[in-house]
Amino acid sequence: MKKYRLPDKLRRYKHIANIITKYGFGIIIEKTHLGRLFKIRHKKQEKEELSVPVRVRKMLEELGPTFIKLGQILSTRPDLIPIVYIHELEKLQDSTVSVSFEQINKVFYRETQKNIDEVFSEFGKTPFASASISQVHKAKYQGKEVAVKIQKPGIEDQIKIDISIMYDMAGLIEKFIKESELYQPVNIVKEFEKSLKKELDFYLESINI
């Protein structure tokens, strides 16, 4: 995984801070002093007609794949968060927006040094399944029908930036918000990172299959 550029991280940091504020959780930005680093846009906050659990779910959806995955994992942890949040986070679904065949072919070529049509006799250009991290295409290989799962371009770099920001924010939350000690935010991010690395490791997945 190539190293991300600092300007990319700062841009993403500001975007995350704005979305957190948008959904009525600006107190986190204030208490962790992140507001000193970024000029936060004071949009109309999405909190008047929505419950806190709903706002958390909608916030994670808008923050994108990495945060959606975090919410999905937290939805299986009633030992960490109240049941009312569990029920709402269970509604989180992976992003289903697919990327073009041309982009997928570039990913395939980078990993194999071959184009898709050099390997498969047939390859469905439209995926039959798409999630936030990858998408799956029907294909034919040596006369057999197969399913080909390919990571979406740039997703690994995006996740690396998001995980780095999660560690930063978890550390600041533990430092400045004493009530968070009960939940150990940094440890939550560590466990989440381990889980996500497994999901990104398609070689490990192939062994399990």
Disulfide bonds with the S-S distance in Angstrom:
none
